[in-house]
Amino acid sequence: MGSKIKIRELEEIFNLIISKLEFEFNKGEIELNDDLYRIIPTQHWSITKVENELIGSLNDDINELKKLISDTSRPTTFVDLDRCASLLRAISERFNSAIG
C-alpha cells in the first residue's frame, strides 16, 4: 500500500516549518555555506545498487525558485518541489546538530 498525505496537511506542515525558520532566523534570511550537492533521481533510490552521480546547485535552485515570485507568468512545476526539497535538506544539514 502506498503512502498518502492530504494537500492541506502538507500546507500545515510547511507553515509550521516556515514558522520554525522565522523563529530561529530572526534576520529573515538563512545563509548556507555550500552550493553543490549530489542528486539521486527517484528511480535510483534503491539502496542495493550504486548509480552515476549527478550534481545540483543550491544557488541555481534558489534563483529558479525566486523566479516563481518575480515572474507571475512562470508556471510552477514538479521540478520546483525537487528544488524546495534540496533547499530544505541543505538547511537541515547545516543547522541540525543531530546530523551535523
Secondary structure by P-SEA (a helix, b strand, c coil): cbbbbbaaaaaaaaaaaaaaaaaaccccbbbbcccbbbbbcccccccccccbbbbbbaaaaaaaaaaaaacccccccaaaaaaaaaaaaaaaaacccccc
